[in-house]
Amino acid sequence: MTETNNLIISKETQRLRLFRPRPAPEPGIALVLFREGQPLITLWPGDRLTSGEVSWGNYKAIYKVDIAEHSFSFSCTLPCQGEAFEFHTQVSVTYSVDNPSLIVERNIADARAVLEPLIIGIMRDASRKCEVEQSAEAERAITEQVQEESKKHNTGLELVRFAVKLSLEEDAGVHPSSWTHWGRN
């Protein structure tokens, strides 16, 4: 799980022919087929085009989309209830592509540019409901809200794991909160 920014690995405009090898996705890569005036078609690892689809498909482009798990981390500050103090926040995110066609359609190359602002917005909503002394409760609330709200946004990306750690500026080196996280294993 490495930090990455290139979801669309390549675009090939070579026309498919019947007696040439049919495109088949490699592990960790989905193929998105484009033909004019038609919906995009996604081939997941293990999928193959039929001979008829190759002959009559008239595909203009084939995009390779990275569907493997990747991760990134960032720090930010979040408001507390009353906004007199702030939580200093460390976030770790693991994600994967769950809709390669949407990634190609929207030309999303950088998952972090999509996910980080979304996650920060969701975390800010949750942290405003907690007092400064409630950092453990805030971590749980943030984790639950990110898990729930991230599914409502049609980004083409899925959060696989999410971990958040809150601290106060004066406490940061002395009493750090434990990481609160969720994710599939």
Residue pairs with C-beta under 8 A, 6 or more apart in sequence:
1 68
1 69
1 70
1 71
1 94
2 70
2 71
3 70
3 71
3 72
3 73
3 112
4 66
4 70
4 111
5 109
5 110
5 111
5 112
5 113
6 66
6 109
6 110
7 65
7 66
7 97
7 103
7 108
7 109
7 110
7 111
8 63
8 64
8 65
8 66
8 103
8 104
8 107
8 108
8 109
9 29
9 64
9 65
9 66
10 63
10 64
11 61
11 62
11 63
11 64
12 61
12 62
12 63
12 64
13 60
13 61
14 62
15 59
15 60
16 22
16 23
16 49
16 54
16 57
16 59
16 62
17 54
18 51
18 54
18 55
22 48
22 49
22 51
22 54
23 31
23 33
23 43
23 49
23 62
24 31
24 43
24 47
24 48
25 31
25 43
25 44
25 45
25 46
25 47
25 64
26 45
27 45
28 45
28 66
28 67
28 68
29 45
29 64
29 65
29 66
29 67
29 68
30 42
30 43
30 44
30 45
30 64
30 65
30 67
30 97
30 100
31 42
31 43
31 62
31 63
31 64
31 65
31 100
32 40
32 41
32 42
32 43
32 62
32 63
32 65
32 100
32 101
32 103
32 104
33 40
33 41
33 42
33 43
33 49
33 57
33 59
33 61
33 62
33 63
34 40
34 59
34 60
34 61
34 62
34 63
34 104
35 57
35 58
35 59
35 60
36 58
36 60
39 101
40 101
40 104
40 105
41 101
42 99
42 100
42 101
43 49
44 67
45 67
49 57
63 100
63 104
65 97
65 100
65 103
65 104
66 97
67 96
67 97
67 100
68 96
69 94
69 95
69 96
69 160
70 94
70 95
70 96
70 111
71 92
71 93
71 94
71 95
71 161
72 92
72 93
72 111
72 112
72 116
73 90
73 91
73 92
73 93
74 90
74 91
74 116
75 88
75 89
75 90
75 91
76 89
76 91
76 120
76 123
77 86
77 87
77 88
77 89
78 86
78 87
78 89
78 123
78 124
78 127
78 138
78 142
78 166
79 86
79 87
79 124
79 127
79 128
80 86
80 87
80 127
80 128
80 130
80 131
80 132
80 138
81 128
81 129
81 130
81 131
81 132
82 131
83 128
84 132
85 132
85 168
86 169
87 127
87 132
87 135
87 138
87 166
87 167
87 168
88 166
88 167
88 168
88 169
88 172
89 123
89 127
89 164
89 165
89 166
90 164
90 165
91 119
91 123
91 162
91 163
91 164
91 165
92 161
92 162
92 163
92 164
92 179
92 181
93 115
93 116
93 119
93 159
93 161
93 162
94 159
94 160
94 161
94 162
94 183
95 111
95 115
95 157
95 158
95 159
95 160
96 157
96 158
96 160
97 103
97 111
97 156
97 157
97 158
98 156
98 157
98 158
99 154
99 156
100 156
101 156
102 108
102 154
102 155
102 156
103 156
103 157
106 156
108 114
108 155
108 156
108 157
111 157
114 155
114 157
115 155
115 157
115 159
118 150
118 153
118 155
119 146
119 150
119 162
122 142
122 145
122 146
122 149
122 150
123 142
123 145
123 146
123 164
125 145
126 138
126 141
126 142
126 144
126 145
126 146
127 138
127 141
127 142
127 166
129 138
129 141
130 137
130 138
130 141
132 168
135 166
135 167
135 168
135 177
136 177
136 178
136 180
138 166
139 164
139 165
139 166
139 177
139 178
139 179
139 180
140 180
142 164
142 166
142 180
143 162
143 163
143 164
143 180
143 181
143 182
146 159
146 162
146 164
147 159
147 162
147 182
150 159
150 162
159 183
160 183
160 184
161 181
161 182
161 183
161 184
162 181
162 182
162 183
163 179
163 180
163 181
163 183
164 179
164 180
164 181
165 176
165 177
165 178
165 179
165 180
166 177
167 175
167 176
167 177
